[in-house]
Amino acid sequence: MVLRQAEFKDLLAITNIYNDAVLNTTATFDIEPKTVAQMTDWLNAHNEKYCVIVCEINKEIAGWASLTRYSDRTAYDRTAEFSIYLHPNFKGQKISKPLMEYCLQQGIKNGVKAVLARITEGNDISIKLHEHFGFFMVGVLKQVGVKFNKVLDVNLMQLLVEEVENKIEKEDNKIEKISNKIENSETKSTIDLIVEGMKISYKKMLIKKKLLGQKLVFSENGVIKIIEAKDIVIDETK
């Protein structure tokens, strides 16, 4: 799997993936398929901050994600809207999370502080995916669209980067204190401690590396599991 910034050579694949969603899903409220020329203009409106990221598997574009400028009014420059679309052949192959994480990281690194997502009713998988990265529900836009002869609501979700960073800092401080206690104890075995719902092992550096490397993975109710003090796995069931 290769995650990278989209290039113009990817436009046909990006367009085809998007048009499949247009014609077969309510993930987008577009009704008519887009042309490559239209998507070229769309890609030109993006950059490193408002990025378009593709997921490439065996030299095929398996999906793409984007952060699009929320508004052309300057005061909104810190805000972007997130979108993600997968090729039908690659759905269910666990590419959504790494693709979404990489896209968010690129935008945040370049100054995005607030991310919005509009998710059509009935797409519970997408809602859970966004919650996994710290998005929360802002509200529901009632009966705002009609597609496939059905009136549809749209869920509005939001990620506030500074709030997520503050939560991670608190978790990191908590881990620091507990790890110090373990280090100062007489037995430095692979002890598991439960502290406010979080399992922490003696392997302090491994824990911190995982947190710092994938801190956006942690949701408010995230749980870290320790497997024989050698690895850290995020509990996806919570």
C-alpha positions as CSV (number, residue, x, y, z in Angstrom):
1,M,0.0,0.0,0.0
2,V,1.3,3.4,-1.0
3,L,-0.2,6.6,0.3
4,R,0.8,9.8,-1.5
5,Q,-0.3,13.1,-2.8
6,A,-2.5,12.8,-5.9
7,E,-1.1,13.7,-9.3
8,F,-2.7,14.6,-12.6
9,K,-1.9,11.1,-13.9
10,D,-4.4,9.8,-11.2
11,L,-7.3,11.9,-12.4
12,L,-9.0,9.2,-14.5
13,A,-8.9,6.7,-11.6
14,I,-10.1,9.4,-9.2
15,T,-12.9,10.4,-11.5
16,N,-14.0,6.8,-12.0
17,I,-14.1,6.1,-8.3
18,Y,-16.1,9.2,-7.6
19,N,-18.5,8.6,-10.4
20,D,-19.2,5.1,-9.1
21,A,-20.3,6.8,-5.8
22,V,-22.4,9.3,-7.8
23,L,-24.3,6.6,-9.7
24,N,-24.7,4.0,-7.0
25,T,-24.6,5.5,-3.5
26,T,-25.8,8.4,-1.4
27,A,-22.3,9.2,-0.2
28,T,-22.4,12.2,-2.5
29,F,-25.4,14.3,-3.6
30,D,-24.0,14.8,-7.1
31,I,-26.4,13.2,-9.6
32,E,-24.5,13.5,-12.8
33,P,-21.1,11.9,-13.3
34,K,-18.1,14.3,-13.4
35,T,-15.8,14.6,-16.4
36,V,-12.0,14.4,-16.1
37,A,-11.9,18.1,-17.1
38,Q,-14.1,19.0,-14.2
39,M,-12.1,16.9,-11.8
40,T,-8.9,18.6,-13.1
41,D,-10.3,22.0,-12.0
42,W,-11.2,20.4,-8.7
43,L,-7.7,19.0,-8.2
44,N,-6.2,22.4,-9.1
45,A,-8.0,23.9,-6.2
46,H,-6.1,21.7,-3.8
47,N,-2.6,21.9,-2.4
48,E,-0.5,20.5,0.5
49,K,-2.8,22.0,3.1
50,Y,-6.1,21.2,1.3
51,C,-4.8,17.9,0.0
52,V,-5.9,15.0,-2.1
53,I,-4.3,11.7,-1.1
54,V,-4.5,8.5,-3.1
55,C,-4.1,4.9,-1.9
56,E,-2.2,2.8,-4.4
57,I,-2.2,-1.0,-4.3
58,N,-0.3,-2.9,-6.9
59,K,-0.1,0.3,-9.0
60,E,-3.9,0.6,-9.0
61,I,-5.7,3.5,-7.3
62,A,-7.7,1.8,-4.6
63,G,-9.2,5.0,-3.1
64,W,-8.7,8.6,-2.4
65,A,-9.4,11.1,0.4
66,S,-9.4,14.9,0.3
67,L,-9.4,17.9,2.5
68,T,-11.2,20.7,0.7
69,R,-11.3,24.4,1.6
70,Y,-14.5,24.9,3.5
71,S,-15.1,28.4,2.2
72,D,-13.3,31.0,0.0
73,R,-13.8,33.6,2.8
74,T,-10.4,34.1,4.4
75,A,-11.5,33.7,8.1
76,Y,-12.3,30.1,7.3
77,D,-8.8,29.2,6.2
78,R,-8.2,26.9,9.3
79,T,-11.2,24.8,8.3
80,A,-11.5,22.0,5.7
81,E,-14.1,19.4,4.7
82,F,-13.1,15.8,4.6
83,S,-14.2,13.3,1.9
84,I,-13.2,9.7,1.3
85,Y,-14.1,7.3,-1.6
86,L,-13.0,3.8,-2.3
87,H,-12.9,1.7,-5.5
88,P,-15.6,-1.0,-5.2
89,N,-13.1,-3.7,-5.6
90,F,-11.1,-2.5,-2.6
91,K,-13.9,-2.0,-0.1
92,G,-13.6,-4.1,3.0
93,Q,-9.8,-4.4,2.6
94,K,-9.0,-2.1,5.6
95,I,-7.6,0.8,3.6
96,S,-10.0,3.5,4.9
97,K,-8.2,4.1,8.3
98,P,-4.7,4.4,6.9
99,L,-5.9,6.6,4.0
100,M,-7.9,8.8,6.3
101,E,-5.2,9.1,8.9
102,Y,-2.6,10.1,6.3
103,C,-4.8,12.7,4.7
104,L,-5.7,14.2,8.1
105,Q,-2.0,14.3,9.1
106,Q,-1.0,16.1,6.0
107,G,-3.7,18.8,6.4
108,I,-3.0,19.2,10.1
109,K,0.8,19.4,9.5
110,N,0.1,22.3,7.1
111,G,-2.3,24.3,9.4
112,V,-5.8,22.7,9.3
113,K,-7.3,23.1,12.7
114,A,-11.0,22.2,12.2
115,V,-12.3,19.4,9.9
116,L,-16.0,19.0,8.9
117,A,-17.6,15.9,7.4
118,R,-21.1,15.5,6.0
119,I,-22.3,11.9,6.1
120,T,-25.6,10.9,4.7
121,E,-28.1,9.0,6.9
122,G,-27.7,5.2,7.0
123,N,-23.9,5.2,6.6
124,D,-23.1,3.9,10.1
125,I,-19.7,2.5,9.0
126,S,-18.6,6.0,7.9
127,I,-19.8,7.5,11.2
128,K,-17.8,5.0,13.2
129,L,-14.8,5.6,11.0
130,H,-14.9,9.3,11.8
131,E,-15.5,8.7,15.5
132,H,-12.4,6.6,15.5
133,F,-10.3,9.6,14.7
134,G,-12.0,11.9,17.2
135,F,-14.8,13.4,15.1
136,F,-18.0,14.2,17.1
137,M,-21.6,14.7,16.0
138,V,-22.5,18.4,15.6
139,G,-26.1,17.8,14.4
140,V,-28.3,16.6,11.7
141,L,-29.4,18.5,8.6
142,K,-32.9,17.3,8.2
143,Q,-34.4,16.4,4.8
144,V,-31.8,18.4,2.8
145,G,-31.4,16.1,-0.2
146,V,-33.2,13.8,-2.5
147,K,-31.5,10.9,-4.2
148,F,-32.9,7.7,-5.7
149,N,-36.4,9.1,-4.9
150,K,-35.7,9.2,-1.2
151,V,-35.5,12.3,1.0
152,L,-32.3,12.2,3.0
153,D,-30.9,13.7,6.2
154,V,-27.2,14.5,6.5
155,N,-25.1,14.1,9.7
156,L,-22.6,16.9,10.3
157,M,-19.5,15.8,12.1
158,Q,-16.4,17.8,13.2
159,L,-12.9,17.2,14.3
160,L,-11.2,19.9,16.4
161,V,-7.5,19.3,16.2
162,E,-6.5,21.2,19.4
163,E,-9.0,19.2,21.4
164,V,-7.6,15.9,20.2
165,E,-4.1,17.1,20.9
166,N,-5.0,18.1,24.4
167,K,-6.6,14.7,25.1
168,I,-3.5,13.0,23.9
169,E,-1.3,15.2,26.0
170,K,-3.3,14.3,29.1
171,E,-3.1,10.6,28.2
172,D,0.6,10.9,27.7
173,N,1.1,12.6,31.1
174,K,-0.9,9.8,32.7
175,I,1.2,7.2,31.0
176,E,4.4,9.0,32.1
177,K,3.3,8.9,35.8
178,I,2.2,5.3,35.8
179,S,5.3,4.2,33.9
180,N,7.5,5.9,36.4
181,K,5.8,4.1,39.2
182,I,6.5,0.8,37.5
183,E,10.1,1.7,36.8
184,N,10.6,2.5,40.5
185,S,9.0,-0.7,41.7
186,E,11.0,-3.7,42.6
187,T,9.4,-6.0,40.0
188,K,9.9,-4.8,36.5
189,S,7.9,-7.6,34.9
190,T,5.2,-7.3,32.2
191,I,2.7,-5.9,34.7
192,D,-0.6,-4.7,33.3
193,L,-2.2,-1.9,35.2
194,I,-5.7,-0.6,34.6
195,V,-5.9,3.2,35.1
196,E,-9.2,4.8,34.2
197,G,-10.0,2.2,31.6
198,M,-6.6,2.2,29.9
199,K,-4.2,-0.8,30.1
200,I,-0.6,0.2,30.4
201,S,2.5,-2.1,30.5
202,Y,6.0,-1.5,31.7
203,K,7.2,-0.8,28.1
204,K,7.0,3.0,28.5
205,M,9.0,3.9,25.4
206,L,7.0,1.6,23.2
207,I,3.7,3.1,24.5
208,K,5.0,6.7,23.9
209,K,6.2,5.8,20.4
210,K,2.8,4.4,19.5
211,L,1.0,7.4,20.9
212,L,3.2,10.0,19.2
213,G,3.2,8.1,15.9
214,Q,-0.5,7.5,15.7
215,K,-2.0,9.9,18.2
216,L,-5.0,10.6,15.9
217,V,-6.1,7.0,16.1
218,F,-7.1,7.4,19.7
219,S,-10.7,8.4,20.3
220,E,-12.0,9.6,23.6
221,N,-12.9,6.1,24.6
222,G,-9.9,4.4,23.0
223,V,-8.3,1.5,24.8
224,I,-4.6,0.4,24.5
225,K,-4.0,-3.3,24.8
226,I,-0.7,-4.8,25.7
227,I,0.3,-8.1,24.2
228,E,3.1,-9.7,26.2
229,A,4.6,-6.2,26.6
230,K,5.9,-6.5,23.0
231,D,3.3,-4.7,21.0
232,I,0.4,-2.3,21.3
233,V,-2.9,-2.8,19.5
234,I,-5.8,-0.5,19.5
235,D,-9.0,-2.2,20.6
236,E,-11.3,-1.7,17.6
237,T,-14.3,-3.1,19.5
238,K,-14.7,0.0,21.8
